[in-house]
Each structure stands twice: as C-alpha cells, then as structure tokens.
C-alpha cells in the first residue's frame, strides 16, 4: 500500500547545518589559538551533526518521486518537489512520474479467422502507484513493454481483420475504430495495474495482412468490391426497367405483348448493366423477321 510522506523542510535543515559548521570552525579556531582542548569535543560533535544533516537532505525534481525504505522496510513515498530533510538512514529509490510513451514492435499474430496479421500499437502511460512500481515488479519499464505486446496479441486474436472474413462480426480490427482503441486501453490497464501503471491512451499504429497472404487478400477484397458494385448496378437496372414498362403502359405509348416485353427487358438490362456503351441496331423489318 502506497503511503505519501510529508518530510521536513530542507531549507531549515540546511540553515542549521551551516550554523553548526560555522560554530565548529569557530571552536577549532579558539582551540588552536588558546592551545586548549576544551572546545575540541563540541567542535567534533557539531561537525558530525553537520554531516548527518547533509546526508538527510534530499532534492525531489518536478514530476519525480522518491520511495523511502529504512533497513528494508517501506516507510513512504515523497511526491512533492523541492528540498527536504529525511532520516539520514533512509535509502531512496528515484522514480519518474512523467507521462511516457512507447511503440510496440510490429508483431505477426493470427486473427480470429486464423489469418496472419501484422500489427503494432502506441501506448501512452504514466506511473501512479510508486509502491507497486518499486516493489511489486522487478523492472516496471520492462514490464510495460512485455505486457503491451501481450495485450496487442490478445486483442488481435479476439477479432477478425475485416468484415469480409467474418460477415457477422460487430467489431473488426480494421473498422473497429475507437471501440478497438478502448478495448486495447482496458486490456492494458488490467495487465499493468499490478505495477501501478495507468494507460492514458493506446492506439494501433500499424495494421496489415502478413506479406505471405497480402496479395491473395487484396484480390479477395477487390473481388468482393466488384460483386458489391455489380449487385448495386443490377438492383438499379431492375428498378429502371420496371419504371420504364410501367410508364409505357400508363401513357399507352405502345402496346406490348409478353414476348415484346421480354425482348425489351433483355435489351434494357444489356444497356444498363454492360460495361461498354451499347451499339444500336436498326431493324428495317418487323420484330419477327
């Protein structure tokens, strides 16, 4: 459990140490001048007190903390910045409270559908609990790196790369957007809580199919796009043909029997769905010749 410690003001202790030093020097001068050892012991004690005070002085930089231990026992943490005086027998461990970021290496992971995916993420984190960072893990910076990679791998295996692979998926890696970021951040916070680390932001910085399947997946995406486009074209063409027949019948422009309607529908579908412009053919006879 983290304990915040408020130590004594260091400027007062520094002033006392300088006062003790000046008094000790004066005692040594008097002793040397009078050749009397009466002031030797007080001078030595004052010098010793001065050195003890200097040993207990501690400077804490902005956005840094000191974790204090006394003979192996945790006594508290100092998070305020400034000059302080603490027990000279304390040992301290300096920790940074500044916001830090790191980028995971590009990892090759199989997604939910078993396809190899290359993925990397950027993680912005900050140390909050100094006790956990100092004593719950061996090296909190290395812990952040390893757990970040593990979280990215775990997230990738939970979802498909895109909806082409899993059409029933609500969230995919490529189209998930903020939802994927929120899930990654939550995963990281759960894993890094043991080290007293809080993740401020986590974002995917690189996402692609692995090289061995990238070409095949690109062709598959292009084919899916072509099929979707054709579906829209046919859907629109059917509506236009239906509207044309309805308008011709309503305005009695021409009377068409079933065979003529079928021919007209066929011609319109060819014109509307064809990739190239239709070539008109003039019929100088009748429809049946």
NORMO-V246768 format. One record per residue. N is the residue number from 1. RES is the residue in one letter. SS is DSSP state (helix for helix, strand for strand, loop for the rest). Layout:
BEGIN
N:RES:SS ; N:RES:SS
END
This chain:
BEGIN
1:X:loop ; 2:X:loop ; 3:X:loop ; 4:X:strand ; 5:X:loop ; 6:X:loop ; 7:X:loop ; 8:X:strand ; 9:X:strand ; 10:X:helix ; 11:X:helix ; 12:X:helix ; 13:X:helix ; 14:X:helix ; 15:X:helix ; 16:X:helix ; 17:X:helix ; 18:X:helix ; 19:X:helix ; 20:X:helix ; 21:X:helix ; 22:X:helix ; 23:X:helix ; 24:X:helix ; 25:X:helix ; 26:X:helix ; 27:X:helix ; 28:X:helix ; 29:X:helix ; 30:X:helix ; 31:X:helix ; 32:X:helix ; 33:X:helix ; 34:X:helix ; 35:X:loop ; 36:X:loop ; 37:X:helix ; 38:X:helix ; 39:X:helix ; 40:X:helix ; 41:X:helix ; 42:X:helix ; 43:X:helix ; 44:X:helix ; 45:X:helix ; 46:X:helix ; 47:X:helix ; 48:X:helix ; 49:X:helix ; 50:X:helix ; 51:X:helix ; 52:X:helix ; 53:X:helix ; 54:X:helix ; 55:X:helix ; 56:X:helix ; 57:X:strand ; 58:X:strand ; 59:X:strand ; 60:X:strand ; 61:X:loop ; 62:X:loop ; 63:X:loop ; 64:X:strand ; 65:X:strand ; 66:X:strand ; 67:X:strand ; 68:X:strand ; 69:X:strand ; 70:X:strand ; 71:X:loop ; 72:X:loop ; 73:X:strand ; 74:X:strand ; 75:X:strand ; 76:X:strand ; 77:X:strand ; 78:X:strand ; 79:X:loop ; 80:X:loop ; 81:X:loop ; 82:X:strand ; 83:X:strand ; 84:X:strand ; 85:X:strand ; 86:X:loop ; 87:X:loop ; 88:X:loop ; 89:X:loop ; 90:X:loop ; 91:X:strand ; 92:X:strand ; 93:X:strand ; 94:X:strand ; 95:X:strand ; 96:X:strand ; 97:X:loop ; 98:X:loop ; 99:X:loop ; 100:X:strand ; 101:X:strand ; 102:X:strand ; 103:X:strand ; 104:X:loop ; 105:X:loop ; 106:X:loop ; 107:X:strand ; 108:X:strand ; 109:X:strand ; 110:X:strand ; 111:X:loop ; 112:X:loop ; 113:X:loop ; 114:X:loop ; 115:X:loop ; 116:X:strand ; 117:X:strand ; 118:X:strand ; 119:X:strand ; 120:X:strand ; 121:X:strand ; 122:X:strand ; 123:X:strand ; 124:X:strand ; 125:X:strand ; 126:X:strand ; 127:X:strand ; 128:X:loop ; 129:X:loop ; 130:X:helix ; 131:X:helix ; 132:X:helix ; 133:X:helix ; 134:X:helix ; 135:X:helix ; 136:X:helix ; 137:X:loop ; 138:X:loop ; 139:X:loop ; 140:X:helix ; 141:X:helix ; 142:X:helix ; 143:X:helix ; 144:X:helix ; 145:X:helix ; 146:X:helix ; 147:X:helix ; 148:X:helix ; 149:X:helix ; 150:X:helix ; 151:X:helix ; 152:X:helix ; 153:X:helix ; 154:X:helix ; 155:X:helix ; 156:X:helix ; 157:X:helix ; 158:X:helix ; 159:X:loop ; 160:X:loop ; 161:X:loop ; 162:X:loop ; 163:X:loop ; 164:X:loop ; 165:X:loop ; 166:X:loop ; 167:X:loop ; 168:X:loop ; 169:X:loop ; 170:X:loop ; 171:X:loop ; 172:X:loop ; 173:X:loop ; 174:X:loop ; 175:X:loop ; 176:X:loop ; 177:X:loop ; 178:X:helix ; 179:X:helix ; 180:X:helix ; 181:X:helix ; 182:X:helix ; 183:X:helix ; 184:X:helix ; 185:X:helix ; 186:X:helix ; 187:X:helix ; 188:X:helix ; 189:X:helix ; 190:X:helix ; 191:X:helix ; 192:X:helix ; 193:X:helix ; 194:X:helix ; 195:X:helix ; 196:X:loop ; 197:X:strand ; 198:X:strand ; 199:X:strand ; 200:X:strand ; 201:X:strand ; 202:X:strand ; 203:X:strand ; 204:X:strand ; 205:X:strand ; 206:X:strand ; 207:X:strand ; 208:X:strand ; 209:X:strand ; 210:X:loop ; 211:X:helix ; 212:X:helix ; 213:X:helix ; 214:X:helix ; 215:X:helix ; 216:X:helix ; 217:X:helix ; 218:X:helix ; 219:X:helix ; 220:X:helix ; 221:X:helix ; 222:X:helix ; 223:X:helix ; 224:X:helix ; 225:X:helix ; 226:X:helix ; 227:X:helix ; 228:X:helix ; 229:X:helix ; 230:X:helix ; 231:X:helix ; 232:X:helix ; 233:X:helix ; 234:X:helix ; 235:X:helix ; 236:X:helix ; 237:X:helix ; 238:X:helix ; 239:X:helix ; 240:X:helix ; 241:X:helix ; 242:X:helix ; 243:X:helix ; 244:X:helix ; 245:X:helix ; 246:X:helix ; 247:X:helix ; 248:X:helix ; 249:X:helix ; 250:X:helix ; 251:X:helix ; 252:X:loop ; 253:X:loop ; 254:X:loop ; 255:X:loop ; 256:X:loop ; 257:X:loop ; 258:X:helix ; 259:X:helix ; 260:X:helix ; 261:X:helix ; 262:X:helix ; 263:X:helix ; 264:X:helix ; 265:X:helix ; 266:X:helix ; 267:X:helix ; 268:X:helix ; 269:X:helix ; 270:X:helix ; 271:X:helix ; 272:X:helix ; 273:X:helix ; 274:X:loop ; 275:X:loop ; 276:X:loop ; 277:X:loop ; 278:X:loop ; 279:X:loop ; 280:X:loop ; 281:X:loop ; 282:X:loop ; 283:X:loop ; 284:X:loop ; 285:X:loop ; 286:X:loop ; 287:X:loop ; 288:X:loop ; 289:X:loop
END
